Structure formats: structure tokens, C-alpha cells
């Protein structure tokens, strides 16, 4: 039965003017009329010249994606953290570390109060160095913090109160 149906379909194809199993370019399935899969003048291979289908470097693809998805500002902020020592200099980087960058405000923690004071005095020069290395507008202002105060909280159990002062009488 299946063999007879196949033979009948082949005979109908022969009477229409083409070989069985091959489709003519004018006969398209319904719903695909007027749609072409490729431009007939376009080559299917890449020639000697540059082409968008040629392999691209990872950096070029990453840069294109960053601009397409709006990641450029965050990546520029990441450059501040990644290249901190080269942006501000080895001496400053040895005693100060960036903590966060939010809405153009860079929070920097200094290793001592003396270095925090020194960084506050050098703030304009540091902002200019960062702007020349990363780009203008990435870091608009700096907030300098001194070292964190020691915690008097010791051990797993803690009683809230005034701290060590309440034991001196």
C-alpha cells in the first residue's frame, strides 16, 4: 500500500515536469512565498577582504557587548579597582585601598589617620590621575575613610552596654 502511494506521487511529479525528490526554485511550501533565504548576489564564502563573518578577537566582541548592554560605566569602575596601583601610584596604593564606587563617589580606606589626612590633601591630584587613566566622569568625588576602630566585642556571647568603661568603677 505504501509502495503504491509512493509510486503514484512519483508519477505525478514526472507529469508536472521535474524529477521526484527535487524541488524547483519556483515551488515553495505554503507560507514562504516571497521570502528568500539569501540574497542570490551574495557569496556564500568569505573572500580575501574583511567580512563580519570572519573570526573576531574576544576583546572586540566584549567591547561591542559592553556598549550594547550598557555595561561601559561598570567596566570603567572595575578599571579603577583593577588598576588602582598604576592610577594613583605605588606609594598611595600601599596605604590606601578603594572600597566602593557608587554614582561617581569613590570610597577609599586609608591604613592610618595620617594617611587619611594626606589623601584628603591630595584629593584633587588623585581625581585628575584617575580621570586621565580611566576617563572623565567615572569618579567625580572621593570619600576618604580612616582605619576602622577596634571592636570591643569579644567572644561569642556579648552583653550590650557601655563596653569596657563600665568595669572601671
Residue pairs with C-beta under 8 A, 6 or more apart in sequence:
9 20
10 20
13 19
13 20
13 21
14 20
18 24
28 35
38 44
46 53
46 54
65 71
66 72
66 75
73 138
76 134
76 135
76 138
77 101
77 138
79 133
79 134
79 138
80 87
80 98
80 101
80 106
80 130
80 134
80 138
80 139
81 98
81 101
83 133
83 134
84 93
84 97
84 98
85 93
86 133
87 129
87 130
87 133
87 134
88 96
88 126
88 129
88 130
89 129
92 119
92 122
92 126
95 110
95 111
95 112
95 115
96 108
96 109
96 110
96 111
96 115
96 119
96 144
97 108
97 109
98 106
98 107
98 108
99 107
99 108
99 109
99 145
100 106
100 107
101 107
101 138
101 139
104 137
104 138
104 139
104 140
104 141
105 139
105 140
105 141
105 142
105 143
106 130
106 139
106 141
106 142
106 143
107 142
107 143
107 145
108 119
108 142
108 143
108 144
108 145
109 145
109 146
109 147
109 148
110 116
110 118
110 119
110 144
110 145
110 146
110 147
111 147
112 146
112 147
113 146
113 147
116 144
116 145
116 146
116 147
119 126
119 142
119 144
120 144
123 142
123 144
126 142
127 139
127 141
127 142
130 138
130 139
131 137
131 138
131 139
152 163
152 164
